[in-house]
Amino acid sequence: MKKDNIVITGGAGFIGTNLAHRFIKNGNAVILVDNLSRAGSKKNLQWLNRTYHGRFKLEIMDLTNRCRLEEVLQSAACVYHLAAQVAVTKSLENPVMDFETNLTNTINILEILRKLDNPPFLLFTSTNKVYGNLHDIILEKSGQRYIPGDRNLEKHGVDEKFPLDFYSPYGCSKGAADQYVLDYSRTFGIPATVFRMSCIYGPHQFGTEDQGWVAHFLIKVLLNEPLTIFGDGCQVRDILYIDDLVDAMVLAYKYSKETAGRAFTIGGGPNLGLSLNEFVNKIQKYCDSFPQVVYEPWRLADQKYYVSNIQRFRSITGWFPKIETDEGIGRLFNWLQLNRELISSEYEKEKIA
Ligand SMILES: NC(=O)c1ccc[n+]([C@@H]2O[C@H](COP(=O)([O-])OP(=O)(O)OC[C@H]3O[C@@H](n4cnc5c(N)ncnc54)[C@H](O)[C@@H]3O)[C@@H](O)[C@H]2O)c1
């Protein structure tokens, strides 16, 4: 069997759709695997079908369909494993579902790959949540944000050497899968890489209160609804525009000899860090008046400060984020405006659910 396909699990999700867009546009053979369970995934698929009709293969299936998954993976040169339960909140409501979706499905993929003669490259999308709530970092308040007392940390961010400290069922399921991927690479020689990603944002993101806060805030602004911030809004995140992430994902495969067996913290880095309050200030230009903000108690496992140190990946591939925050937010807001009807209908469905 020819093994030249780029397989993307979760291919109709936010990141999957953008990654598929890049590979299909470049003429690669792409297979998308998705059960269309996430809000917006059907809409993303409709868009991919309209844009690239007949130029990619689609497997609408759950990852638990192991026989079918095995057939698909046998034809792969490269696998981007993105399909997941993506929200801490949902993992608290149903930890077993979270475990099965994130960990069992990942081990099944690893087992299928282990038995292949020449296993394809695998990229697993992990999360900054594997570092826990990072409450050991001493913080000071400066204006509308927290800054670390350790100036070196402020300058460079959290790197891969930080101790793992899984917190919340989501943190555990993603963190355990992250460790299995690295161990299958070490023990069985599967060329696999882990991206520990912070906040990614951009078109095709149907952000909700549970996950995808950048898009969620902009949707609220568009619909003229108040914003809810959990905590005091001084928490800092580094945000990364999707095109920059897609560049990194393509490079991880291109440099697979160097990236295999390693984890990388991937995000906007210190230059693209901002607090939620600062974000609200930035987006007021899209509103008629200053957006109404409601402050609620902190959520479990929330980090007060998380900025990725992106040096390890940069030193191997030369990658660095190119899209400035204002530019990226503007692009996303334009996309949301153009797709206002689509966004409102998904948003209403989510509210009812
Ligand atoms: N977006 C971010 O900011 C971010 C940050 C850190 C990590 N990640 C990780 O990146 C990956 C992609 O995130 P995203 O934002 O694109 O999420 P998303 O929810 O938009 O996409 C996930 C896709 O997986 C599909 N899916 C879920 N369970 C499935 C199953 N059992 N079988 C088949 N398909 C299934 C969903 O329908 C959806 O289309 C996830 O693994 C997530 O944990 C994302």
The ligand as a Tripos MOL2 file, in Angstrom:
@<TRIPOS>MOLECULE
LIG
   44    48     1     0     0
SMALL
NO_CHARGES

@<TRIPOS>ATOM
      1 N1         -7.0990   25.3870   20.5600 N.am      1 LIG1
      2 C1         -6.2050   25.5320   21.5290 C.2       1 LIG1
      3 O1         -5.9660   26.6400   22.0100 O.2       1 LIG1
      4 C2         -5.4650   24.3190   22.0560 C.ar      1 LIG1
      5 C3         -4.5170   24.5030   23.0800 C.ar      1 LIG1
      6 C4         -3.8260   23.3960   23.5630 C.ar      1 LIG1
      7 C5         -4.0540   22.1430   23.0380 C.ar      1 LIG1
      8 N2         -4.9870   21.9840   22.0610 N.ar      1 LIG1
      9 C6         -5.2030   20.6420   21.5260 C.3       1 LIG1
     10 O2         -5.2180   20.7090   20.1020 O.3       1 LIG1
     11 C7         -6.1270   19.7440   19.5730 C.3       1 LIG1
     12 C8         -7.0960   20.4140   18.6260 C.3       1 LIG1
     13 O3         -7.7590   21.4650   19.2950 O.3       1 LIG1
     14 P1         -8.9000   22.3150   18.5970 P.3       1 LIG1
     15 O4         -8.9090   23.6310   19.2620 O.co2     1 LIG1
     16 O5         -8.7800   22.2310   17.1310 O.co2     1 LIG1
     17 O6        -10.1770   21.5080   19.0940 O.3       1 LIG1
     18 P2        -11.5730   21.2280   18.3470 P.3       1 LIG1
     19 O7        -12.5310   20.7980   19.4030 O.co2     1 LIG1
     20 O8        -11.9480   22.3670   17.4740 O.co2     1 LIG1
     21 O9        -11.2190   19.9780   17.4110 O.3       1 LIG1
     22 C9        -11.2190   18.6580   17.8650 C.3       1 LIG1
     23 C10       -11.9140   17.8060   16.8210 C.3       1 LIG1
     24 O10       -11.8700   16.4440   17.2480 O.3       1 LIG1
     25 C11       -13.1170   15.8200   16.9490 C.3       1 LIG1
     26 N3        -13.2620   14.6840   17.8750 N.ar      1 LIG1
     27 C12       -13.3900   14.7210   19.2270 C.ar      1 LIG1
     28 N4        -13.4830   13.4820   19.7150 N.ar      1 LIG1
     29 C13       -13.3870   12.6320   18.6670 C.ar      1 LIG1
     30 C14       -13.4070   11.2130   18.5360 C.ar      1 LIG1
     31 N5        -13.5670   10.4210   19.6080 N.pl3     1 LIG1
     32 N6        -13.2960   10.6730   17.3050 N.ar      1 LIG1
     33 C15       -13.1490   11.4740   16.2010 C.ar      1 LIG1
     34 N7        -13.1180   12.8180   16.2680 N.ar      1 LIG1
     35 C16       -13.2330   13.3890   17.4790 C.ar      1 LIG1
     36 C17       -14.1630   16.9250   17.1730 C.3       1 LIG1
     37 O11       -15.3510   16.7060   16.4670 O.3       1 LIG1
     38 C18       -13.4080   18.1590   16.6370 C.3       1 LIG1
     39 O12       -13.7020   18.3920   15.2850 O.3       1 LIG1
     40 C19        -6.7740   19.0840   20.7870 C.3       1 LIG1
     41 O13        -6.0930   17.8890   21.0430 O.3       1 LIG1
     42 C20        -6.5550   20.0660   21.9140 C.3       1 LIG1
     43 O14        -6.4980   19.4400   23.1840 O.3       1 LIG1
     44 C21        -5.6930   23.0470   21.5610 C.ar      1 LIG1
@<TRIPOS>BOND
     1     1     2 1
     2     2     3 2
     3     2     4 1
     4     4     5 ar
     5     4    44 ar
     6     5     6 ar
     7     6     7 ar
     8     7     8 ar
     9     8     9 1
    10     8    44 ar
    11     9    10 1
    12     9    42 1
    13    10    11 1
    14    11    12 1
    15    11    40 1
    16    12    13 1
    17    13    14 1
    18    14    15 2
    19    14    16 1
    20    14    17 1
    21    17    18 1
    22    18    19 2
    23    18    20 1
    24    18    21 1
    25    21    22 1
    26    22    23 1
    27    23    24 1
    28    23    38 1
    29    24    25 1
    30    25    26 1
    31    25    36 1
    32    26    27 ar
    33    26    35 ar
    34    27    28 ar
    35    28    29 ar
    36    29    30 ar
    37    29    35 ar
    38    30    31 1
    39    30    32 ar
    40    32    33 ar
    41    33    34 ar
    42    34    35 ar
    43    36    37 1
    44    36    38 1
    45    38    39 1
    46    40    41 1
    47    40    42 1
    48    42    43 1
@<TRIPOS>SUBSTRUCTURE
     1 LIG1         1 GROUP 0 **** ****
